[in-house]
Amino acid sequence: MATRPTSVGEYIAAAPEAHRDRLAALRRLSLAHAGHATEGLKWGSPAYWTETILFVFSGHAKHSNVAFTPSTLEAFRDRLGGFELGKGSVKVPYDAELPAEILGQMMAFRVREWGEGRVTWR
């Protein structure tokens, strides 16, 4: 039985080779926008947090996923056409280009949302 990853680096290294570049890009984007946050695993997925979770990303069989607070998603919903959205998440298929600019803006928004309004993860 394989051991579960204990760090974001291990999480990426354990992913299928075809998915590693996408997950590494999400990590770089996360660190660029929340470099002051703690990086680690929550619920088995890469997460960034201070006193509360800021956002989480994950890799799945056919897509990567980035999860924010519902309020962050709502602030950007009209700019995410073409992507499947959840309560606070954005699914990005591996065969689609990573929308790095908008995801980075969402990460920055989430950091501000916490810093200015103390909006917690729900």
C-alpha positions in Angstrom: 0.0 0.0 0.0 1.4 3.4 -1.0 1.8 6.0 1.8 -0.3 9.1 1.7 1.6 12.3 0.8 2.6 14.5 3.8 3.5 17.6 1.8 2.4 19.5 -1.3 5.7 18.4 -3.0 4.9 14.8 -2.3 1.3 15.3 -3.4 2.5 16.6 -6.8 5.1 13.9 -7.1 2.5 11.2 -6.4 0.2 12.5 -9.1 0.1 10.9 -12.6 3.0 12.3 -14.6 0.6 13.9 -17.1 -1.0 15.9 -14.3 2.2 17.1 -12.5 2.8 20.2 -14.6 -0.7 21.5 -14.0 -0.4 20.9 -10.2 3.0 22.5 -10.1 1.6 25.5 -11.9 -1.2 25.8 -9.4 1.4 25.6 -6.6 3.4 28.4 -8.1 0.3 30.5 -8.6 -0.7 29.8 -5.0 2.7 30.8 -3.6 2.8 33.9 -5.8 -0.5 35.1 -4.4 -0.4 33.7 -0.8 3.3 33.3 -0.1 2.8 34.5 3.5 0.3 31.7 4.1 1.1 28.3 5.5 1.2 25.6 2.8 0.2 22.1 3.6 -2.4 19.4 3.1 -6.0 19.7 4.3 -8.4 16.9 3.5 -5.5 15.3 1.5 -5.2 18.2 -0.9 -2.8 21.2 -1.2 -4.1 24.1 0.9 -3.0 27.6 1.9 -4.1 29.1 5.2 -3.5 31.7 7.8 -6.0 31.6 10.7 -8.5 30.1 8.2 -8.2 28.3 4.9 -7.7 30.7 2.0 -8.0 28.1 -0.8 -7.3 24.5 -1.8 -6.4 22.9 -5.1 -6.6 19.2 -6.1 -5.9 16.9 -9.0 -8.5 14.4 -10.3 -8.6 11.9 -13.1 -9.8 14.4 -15.8 -9.5 17.8 -14.2 -7.8 20.0 -11.6 -10.0 21.8 -9.1 -9.4 25.1 -7.2 -11.8 25.7 -4.2 -12.4 29.1 -2.6 -15.1 30.5 -0.4 -18.5 30.9 -2.2 -18.1 34.7 -1.9 -14.9 34.6 -3.8 -16.4 32.5 -6.6 -19.4 34.8 -6.8 -17.2 37.8 -7.3 -15.7 36.2 -10.4 -18.6 34.0 -11.6 -19.2 36.1 -14.7 -15.6 35.7 -15.8 -15.5 31.9 -15.5 -17.7 31.0 -18.5 -16.9 27.6 -19.9 -15.7 26.1 -16.6 -17.9 23.9 -14.4 -18.4 25.6 -11.1 -19.3 24.2 -7.7 -20.4 26.0 -4.5 -16.9 27.6 -4.4 -14.9 25.7 -6.8 -13.6 25.9 -10.4 -13.0 22.7 -12.4 -10.3 23.0 -15.0 -10.0 20.0 -17.4 -6.4 19.0 -18.1 -7.0 19.5 -21.8 -8.0 23.2 -21.2 -5.5 26.0 -20.7 -5.1 26.9 -17.1 -6.8 30.3 -16.6 -3.9 31.5 -14.5 -4.7 35.2 -14.7 -8.2 34.8 -13.3 -7.3 32.2 -10.8 -4.5 34.5 -9.5 -7.0 37.3 -9.2 -9.3 35.1 -7.3 -6.5 34.0 -5.0 -5.5 37.7 -4.4 -9.2 38.5 -3.8 -9.5 35.7 -1.2 -6.4 36.9 0.6 -7.9 40.4 0.8 -11.3 39.1 1.7 -9.7 37.4 4.8 -7.4 40.3 5.6 -10.1 43.0 5.4 -13.3 41.2 6.4 -12.2 38.1 8.2 -14.4 36.0 5.9 -13.8 32.4 7.1 -13.8 29.2 5.2 -17.3 27.7 5.4 
